[in-house]
């Protein structure tokens, strides 16, 4: 309900449109470039629309553009636990 009120007042931004388990942190590097860190706090993949200017996805070393759909996979710590379960069961 609070989000709806903020949206009507024009006080929300791109970050409020992210899926609930996804959080974003912002920073500036030594070259004065803005960085957006997306964190997936879910055991499932999450997809969202990138709302900032053109940039690059550091881990995959690919270009990212405004309006592009981005999917964050399962966090590495959960992947390891999942792999262990699969090895034990298999």
Residue pairs with C-beta under 8 A, 6 or more apart in sequence:
3 12
3 16
6 12
6 16
7 16
13 51
14 51
14 52
15 24
17 48
17 49
17 51
18 24
18 38
18 48
19 42
19 46
19 47
19 48
21 40
21 41
21 42
21 44
21 46
22 38
22 39
22 40
22 41
22 42
22 46
22 48
22 72
23 38
23 39
23 41
24 36
24 37
24 38
24 39
25 36
25 37
25 39
26 34
26 35
26 36
26 37
27 34
27 35
27 37
28 34
28 35
29 35
34 52
36 52
36 55
38 48
38 70
38 72
40 46
40 72
40 73
40 74
40 75
41 75
43 74
43 75
43 78
44 74
45 71
45 72
45 73
45 74
46 71
46 72
47 69
47 70
47 71
47 72
48 69
48 70
48 72
49 67
49 68
49 69
49 70
50 64
50 65
50 66
50 67
50 68
50 69
50 70
51 66
51 67
52 66
53 66
54 63
54 64
54 65
54 66
55 63
55 64
56 62
56 63
56 64
57 63
57 64
57 70
64 70
73 79
74 82
